[in-house]
Amino acid sequence: MVTTIPVLDLSEWASADVRQRADTAAALDDALRRTGMFLLRGHGVPTELTDRMRRQGRSFFDLPTQAKQEYGVSRPYDNGWRGLGALQASAVDGLVSAPDLHEAYHMGPSHRTGDADFDSLYYPDNKWPAELPALRETATDYTGHMTRVSLELLEVLAAVLGVERVFLTPLSSRATWTQNVNWYPALEAVGDVQDGQMRVGPHTDFGTLSLLDRQPGLGGLEAWNEEDGWFAPDFVPGTLVVNLGDLMNLWTDGRWRALRHRVLAPPASAPQEELVSLVFFFEADPDARIEPLAAPVGGGELMAPVVAGESILEKVGVTLTLAD
């Protein structure tokens, strides 16, 4: 029997009584210990805005290659366009295989500290395409909601851990984040798929949590846990997939799992299937020292603390270096 992924209604949580919150917290804690993910509804992100973000983001990939190259990334942690085969997500785990079959357009925050070198490293400028003037405003509105939801979820997760409501948020006031528009082209567009090649290879995300607005497909999302192996989580329209990343796994000292997941290759049975995912990767303040929580709140694995930004940069660099 495949694991049931719980659904958190954020609006219901806000008005829930003590018993209701305790029941919800227990379900979330179990899911995060076993798999590292849950679904989110009642998040307040307008459907019209999500649809517009997906439509305008998808339009970027229709630009001529030469035009897209004008907005290409120039270093590992950067905003802009990454072309087909530029990433290999599984390389962080030492699994060297064929490059991932997707293109991505990355956006990030506008935070500035006044330290030019620090800001350039952790808050790279966005590269807004002149050909799509409406995208900037749409993306700004959409990522504003994603940031809001992420901070609200950190408060929920603090409650699940049984710590102070604002325990996790103080290290996220200047958080780095990346909003991806991931385009998974159809098999007709990419041609032959190499043995073992996927749209995104098996990996865990690097930050605290990720918010995914996905489209269902045959070549879609799969998650992993020890009970089921690889399985396809249910697609529930209107929900966001929330999965934990490596920083949250470390912060809870192994109590909670960073979700291991992948996106399957374009299917031979549906050669015209293409998908667009909106993925928001939320991290922490780049200079934040993430100290694993002591048991019994933490998982007791005695992990070593890390500086959030340094940890992220190291892992992003591996995914690109081995893909070249």
Helices and strands as residue ranges (DSSP letters): E 7-9, H 10-15, H 18-34, E 37-41, H 47-60, H 65-69, E 80-82, G 89-93, E 103-107, H 116-122, H 135-161, G 169-172, E 177-184, H 187-190, E 200-203, E 209-213, E 221-225, E 229-231, E 240-244, H 246-251, E 260-263, E 275-282, E 289-290, E 306-307, H 308-321
